């Protein structure tokens, strides 16, 4: 799949993520997710949506590699939780801070 989009989620989320009709892979933990990201990158996938819990558990060397590689673009997305999350605007600001290296203000 050259240039496509894929999901990487925990096994319990596979049925729900499958409703998006995008290719998906299940990963138990961060090291499993790192292996999956490497495989998807070798297949030419352009964008990989990774559950934020798995993204947080990625090994540091994998994070450095994906931040410096042009493809695949790895985008964490919020997984299901019972914890109240910050408003969406704060989440977007934090993603932008991570991507460009400094905090921006959204009006």
Backbone as CSV, one residue per row, in Angstrom:
resi,resn,N_x,N_y,N_z,CA_x,CA_y,CA_z,C_x,C_y,C_z
1,UNK,0.850,-1.176,0.000,0.000,0.000,0.000,0.893,1.236,0.000
2,UNK,1.177,1.791,-1.113,2.029,2.965,-1.223,1.246,4.228,-0.901
3,UNK,1.743,4.993,0.092,1.167,6.288,0.403,-0.171,6.260,1.099
4,UNK,-0.614,5.116,1.576,-1.920,5.020,2.215,-1.894,5.411,3.681
5,UNK,-3.006,5.159,4.347,-3.188,5.444,5.765,-3.458,4.132,6.476
6,UNK,-2.900,3.960,7.672,-3.127,2.748,8.455,-3.246,3.111,9.929
7,UNK,-3.888,2.240,10.693,-4.033,2.365,12.139,-3.117,1.374,12.841
8,UNK,-2.603,1.770,14.008,-1.952,0.845,14.934,-2.646,1.046,16.268
9,UNK,-3.316,-0.003,16.747,-4.112,0.083,17.971,-3.861,-1.146,18.839
10,UNK,-4.305,-1.056,20.090,-4.268,-2.218,20.973,-5.306,-3.230,20.471
11,UNK,-5.091,-4.518,20.767,-5.995,-5.552,20.257,-7.468,-5.316,20.590
12,UNK,-7.777,-4.747,21.732,-9.161,-4.507,22.098,-9.863,-3.464,21.251
13,UNK,-9.095,-2.651,20.539,-9.679,-1.596,19.705,-9.812,-1.987,18.241
14,UNK,-9.336,-3.165,17.885,-9.371,-3.590,16.485,-10.788,-3.569,15.903
15,UNK,-11.803,-4.107,16.603,-13.151,-4.068,16.001,-13.638,-2.639,15.722
16,UNK,-13.429,-1.717,16.649,-13.874,-0.340,16.445,-13.095,0.366,15.366
17,UNK,-11.770,0.218,15.368,-10.937,0.859,14.348,-11.231,0.273,12.974
18,UNK,-11.629,-0.990,12.937,-11.957,-1.627,11.665,-13.144,-0.993,10.978
19,UNK,-13.990,-0.296,11.741,-15.149,0.376,11.145,-14.737,1.519,10.219
20,UNK,-13.504,2.010,10.368,-13.023,3.095,9.508,-12.639,2.599,8.122
21,UNK,-12.643,1.286,7.941,-12.309,0.666,6.643,-10.900,1.012,6.176
22,UNK,-9.991,1.209,7.135,-8.581,1.430,6.818,-7.788,0.219,7.294
23,UNK,-6.664,-0.055,6.658,-5.827,-1.159,7.145,-5.421,-0.892,8.591
24,UNK,-5.380,-1.948,9.396,-4.970,-1.747,10.777,-4.135,-2.904,11.255
25,UNK,-3.341,-2.608,12.274,-2.489,-3.608,12.906,-2.652,-3.483,14.406
26,UNK,-2.626,-4.613,15.084,-2.731,-4.619,16.534,-1.329,-4.705,17.131
27,UNK,-1.121,-3.974,18.224,0.153,-4.011,18.940,-0.133,-4.071,20.430
28,UNK,0.544,-4.974,21.123,0.335,-5.154,22.562,0.972,-4.048,23.387
29,UNK,2.149,-3.571,22.944,2.896,-2.586,23.721,3.752,-1.732,22.794
30,UNK,4.582,-0.859,23.387,5.390,0.057,22.596,6.397,-0.624,21.686
31,UNK,7.040,-1.686,22.171,8.031,-2.361,21.323,7.359,-3.076,20.161
32,UNK,6.199,-3.639,20.406,5.427,-4.262,19.332,4.977,-3.207,18.320
33,UNK,4.567,-2.044,18.816,4.166,-0.942,17.937,5.345,-0.452,17.104
34,UNK,6.545,-0.414,17.711,7.741,0.013,16.976,8.027,-0.928,15.815
35,UNK,7.903,-2.224,16.053,8.107,-3.214,14.993,7.068,-3.028,13.887
36,UNK,5.831,-2.792,14.286,4.752,-2.586,13.317,4.990,-1.325,12.493
37,UNK,5.423,-0.236,13.150,5.718,1.003,12.421,6.823,0.788,11.398
38,UNK,7.841,0.033,11.777,8.941,-0.258,10.854,8.426,-1.036,9.640
39,UNK,7.570,-2.020,9.890,7.005,-2.821,8.797,6.139,-1.960,7.883
40,UNK,5.302,-1.108,8.465,4.434,-0.248,7.659,5.252,0.754,6.838
41,UNK,6.322,1.280,7.437,7.196,2.191,6.701,7.841,1.503,5.512
42,UNK,8.261,0.252,5.695,8.876,-0.506,4.604,7.869,-0.802,3.492
43,UNK,6.577,-0.868,3.847,5.529,-1.102,2.849,5.139,0.175,2.116
44,UNK,5.661,1.325,2.550,5.374,2.581,1.875,4.129,3.297,2.366
45,UNK,3.636,2.940,3.554,2.468,3.628,4.111,2.852,5.075,4.387
46,UNK,1.988,6.015,4.038,2.295,7.436,4.186,1.963,8.006,5.549
47,UNK,0.827,7.603,6.119,0.368,8.118,7.409,-0.047,6.940,8.282
48,UNK,0.468,6.919,9.524,0.092,5.875,10.470,-0.519,6.552,11.687
49,UNK,-1.768,6.219,11.969,-2.463,6.724,13.142,-2.236,5.733,14.269
50,UNK,-1.598,6.193,15.356,-1.221,5.326,16.468,-1.974,5.763,17.712
51,UNK,-2.586,4.803,18.404,-3.255,5.102,19.663,-2.250,5.773,20.607
52,UNK,-2.659,6.848,21.276,-1.720,7.637,22.075,-1.038,6.848,23.183
53,UNK,-1.700,5.855,23.744,-1.061,5.019,24.764,0.105,4.231,24.200
54,UNK,-0.060,3.693,23.003,1.031,2.978,22.339,2.145,3.945,21.945
55,UNK,1.745,5.116,21.460,2.734,6.117,21.064,3.603,6.523,22.258
56,UNK,2.976,6.689,23.415,3.721,7.068,24.621,4.683,5.971,25.056
57,UNK,4.365,4.718,24.733,5.204,3.583,25.131,6.290,3.239,24.118
58,UNK,6.361,3.971,22.994,7.384,3.687,21.994,8.774,3.889,22.587
59,UNK,9.736,3.044,22.221,11.118,3.268,22.662,11.629,4.616,22.143
60,UNK,12.508,5.237,22.903,13.023,6.568,22.551,13.712,6.565,21.184
61,UNK,14.441,5.512,20.865,15.126,5.471,19.566,14.117,5.424,18.415
62,UNK,12.991,4.779,18.622,11.941,4.748,17.595,11.330,6.125,17.421
63,UNK,11.093,6.821,18.525,10.546,8.182,18.425,11.489,9.100,17.654
64,UNK,12.775,9.000,17.939,13.750,9.827,17.215,13.744,9.482,15.730
65,UNK,13.675,8.202,15.419,13.696,7.774,14.011,12.463,8.277,13.260
66,UNK,11.288,8.172,13.877,10.082,8.609,13.159,9.975,10.123,13.082
67,UNK,10.599,10.827,14.036,10.540,12.290,13.971,11.465,12.846,12.896
68,UNK,12.499,12.082,12.533,13.429,12.573,11.514,13.130,12.013,10.121
69,UNK,12.307,10.988,10.032,11.993,10.394,8.728,10.797,11.111,8.095
70,UNK,10.849,11.323,6.780,9.718,11.990,6.131,8.457,11.128,6.096
71,UNK,8.622,9.819,5.936,7.484,8.897,5.906,7.824,7.644,6.682
72,UNK,6.901,7.048,7.321,5.517,7.475,7.425,5.364,8.600,8.446
73,UNK,4.351,9.428,8.231,4.011,10.450,9.208,3.210,9.722,10.288
74,UNK,3.721,9.753,11.521,3.071,9.053,12.628,2.279,10.068,13.439
75,UNK,0.968,9.825,13.573,0.068,10.751,14.254,-0.622,10.022,15.402
76,UNK,-0.337,10.440,16.655,-1.057,9.817,17.760,-2.496,10.317,17.816
77,UNK,-3.404,9.440,18.182,-4.795,9.848,18.363,-5.270,9.332,19.724
78,UNK,-6.187,10.033,20.345,-6.627,9.637,21.684,-7.422,8.338,21.666
79,UNK,-6.975,7.395,22.474,-7.687,6.138,22.628,-8.780,6.290,23.676
80,UNK,-9.571,5.259,23.865,-10.654,5.340,24.841,-10.109,5.413,26.268
81,UNK,-10.761,6.197,27.089,-10.343,6.331,28.478,-11.512,6.815,29.322
82,UNK,-11.442,6.545,30.604,-12.445,7.034,31.540,-11.988,8.338,32.166
83,UNK,-10.764,8.737,31.905,-10.202,9.964,32.450,-10.654,11.136,31.583
84,UNK,-11.012,12.234,32.209,-11.421,13.426,31.461,-10.189,14.032,30.802
85,UNK,-10.261,14.245,29.519,-9.144,14.814,28.757,-9.277,16.333,28.695
86,UNK,-8.150,17.008,28.436,-8.233,18.456,28.247,-9.041,18.770,26.994
87,UNK,-9.525,20.001,26.887,-10.275,20.374,25.684,-9.466,20.124,24.411
88,UNK,-10.166,19.892,23.322,-9.515,19.563,22.049,-8.499,20.621,21.635
89,UNK,-8.783,21.884,21.929,-7.862,22.957,21.553,-6.506,22.767,22.231
90,UNK,-6.501,22.408,23.502,-5.241,22.175,24.215,-4.493,20.994,23.620
91,UNK,-5.224,19.958,23.212,-4.614,18.784,22.605,-3.923,19.166,21.292
92,UNK,-4.589,19.963,20.475,-4.027,20.401,19.195,-2.796,21.280,19.431
93,UNK,-2.869,22.171,20.409,-1.722,23.030,20.722,-0.526,22.182,21.134
94,UNK,-0.746,21.147,21.929,0.351,20.273,22.350,0.927,19.503,21.167
95,UNK,0.081,19.016,20.260,0.585,18.338,19.065,1.435,19.286,18.217
96,UNK,0.978,20.531,18.065,1.749,21.516,17.304,3.079,21.814,17.993
97,UNK,3.068,21.904,19.330,4.304,22.164,20.065,5.308,21.046,19.808
98,UNK,4.834,19.810,19.817,5.723,18.680,19.567,6.239,18.688,18.138
99,UNK,5.392,19.069,17.191,5.770,19.031,15.782,6.733,20.139,15.394
100,UNK,6.498,21.367,15.901,7.327,22.492,15.459,8.313,22.974,16.512
101,UNK,8.193,22.475,17.736,9.203,22.773,18.747,8.914,23.948,19.654
102,UNK,7.814,24.634,19.462,7.471,25.705,20.406,5.962,25.856,20.465
103,UNK,5.504,26.471,21.549,4.065,26.595,21.799,3.467,27.722,20.965
104,UNK,2.310,27.456,20.394,1.593,28.473,19.617,0.302,28.820,20.366
105,UNK,-0.235,29.948,20.060,-1.502,30.363,20.660,-2.570,30.356,19.578
106,UNK,-3.661,29.682,19.857,-4.780,29.616,18.916,-5.867,30.553,19.417
107,UNK,-6.334,31.417,18.542,-7.396,32.349,18.947,-8.730,31.819,18.572
